């Protein structure tokens, strides 16, 4: 149960759309640092970190809570029976999969174009400018309105009545976070907080500041949502780095990733709350495992970024 919760939280770092803090961090880097990190470039350092973190999570969970059984009898038969109940794929499911794969393809295509034709080539540059990640997502969503379920009845995969029932709260939360970050810069609040924290931490190098930013984001995320943590911490880290004359990208990325690594408390993340609410995981076990993962996970993020970011040209 703990592994499921922790993997759900940390698994979102692999792509920009995997977790709201990723989008917030990328948007703030683009706005305040004037550096755009494409979808594929993010994956070049985030996916290896994700694989390392999954292996680390498994090792920690195995050492802290060794399995009492090696095999659950009848599990294979149970899964096969449940899959059989689902039946064949429906037309709507196939259409949704096609739209999803289209979005993924449009997201990673700029990376392949840059890889084979060069970052500064007209093809790569023009595609990146005209089909950014947001446009790719909108095109994929538009497909759902166009792909038919039954052409004779004019039934489509998604209609407007269904679309207006989608929970748009995430977009409002995302937009509010960006607005708050912008106001922190305009009012110079981020600069004031940044200078105070710079005196407190005494970080004089970009990687020292990155380490401090990771743990600050983890600490804030333990008592608030990961989205709120990224909204508050990332602009402060950017301001600190700029005030100190350091590259703000590694600290900003570190704080962005650290916002998704809160493992101690049920209130830290929705997966933690769901697992704790099941009644199967005592709070003491979550605290013990979460404390260890917070302390060591922050170091793991820092070490991975220290190696990977220079390789992709971000440090």
Residue, then its C-alpha position, 0 to 999 in steps of 0.5 A: x500500500x505504501x509503495x503504491x502511494x509513494x510510486x503515485x507521487x514520485x511517478x509524476x516527475x517523468x513528463x511535464x504533464x505528469x504532475x501539476x508542479x512540473x507544469x508550474x515549474x516549467x512555466x515559471x522558468x520560461x517566464x522569469x528565466x526566459x528559458x523554455x524546456x521542451x517536453x522531450x528535453x525534460x524527459x531526458x533527465x526526468x525519466x532516468x531519475x524516475x527509474x532510479x527512484x522506483x528502484x530506491x523505493x522498492x529497496x527501502x520498502x523491502x528492507x523496512x517491510x519484508x513480505x510475509x508471503x512470496x506468492x498469492x495463490x489464485x492471483x493470476x486466475x483472478x486477474x485473468x477473470x477480471x480482464x475477461x469481464x472487461x470484454x473487447x475494446x469499445x470504439x470510444x476506448x480506441x478513439x481515446x487511445x488514439x487521441x492520447x497517442x497523438x498528443x504524446x507523439x506531438x509532445x516528443x516530436x520536437x525532441x526528435x527533430x532537434x536530435x536529427x536536424x539540430x536545435x537551431x534548424x528551421x524545421x525544429x525551431x518553427x515546429x517548436x514555436x507553432x506547436x508547443x505543448x499546449x497546442x498539442x494537447x488542444x489538438x488531441x482534445x479536439x480529436x475527441x470531438x471529431x472521432x465518431x462513435x456512430x457516424x449515422x447517429x452523429x455520436x462522437x467520442x466527446x460532446x460539449x455536454x460531457x466536456x462542461x462536466x469535466x472538473x476544471x478546478x485543476x486549471x484554475x489552481x494552475x492559473x492561480x499558482x502562476x498568478x501568485x508567482x508573478x505577483x511575488x516577483x512584481x511586488x519583490x516579495x520573492x526577492x525579499x524572501x530569497x535574500x532572507x533565505x540566502x542569508x539563512x542557508x548561506x548557499x554560495x554555489x548553484x548546487x548548494x542552493x539546489x540542495x537547499x531548495x529541494x529540502x525546502x520544497x519537501x518540507x513545505x509540501x508535507x503540510x500543503x499540496x504539492x502544487x502550492x509548494x511549487x507555487x511558493x518555493x520555485x519563484x523564491x529559488x529563482x529569485x535567490x539564484x538571480x540575486x546571487x548571480x547563479x544559474x536559476x534553472x537547477x534550483x528551480x527544477x530541484x524545487x519542482x521535483x522536491x514538491x512531489x516527494x512528500x512521504x511522511x504524512x497523510x495530508x502530504x499528498x492525495x495518494x498518502x491520504x487514500x492509503x491511510x484512509x484504508x485503515x491498513x497502514x498505521x501512521x507510525x509506519x508511514x512516518x517511519x518510511x516517509x522520514x527515511x525517504x524524505x531525507x534520502x530521496x532529497x539527496x537522490x534528486x540532488x545527485x541525479x540532477x548534478x549528473x544529468x542536467x549538465x548532460x542535457x545542457x541545463x547546468 
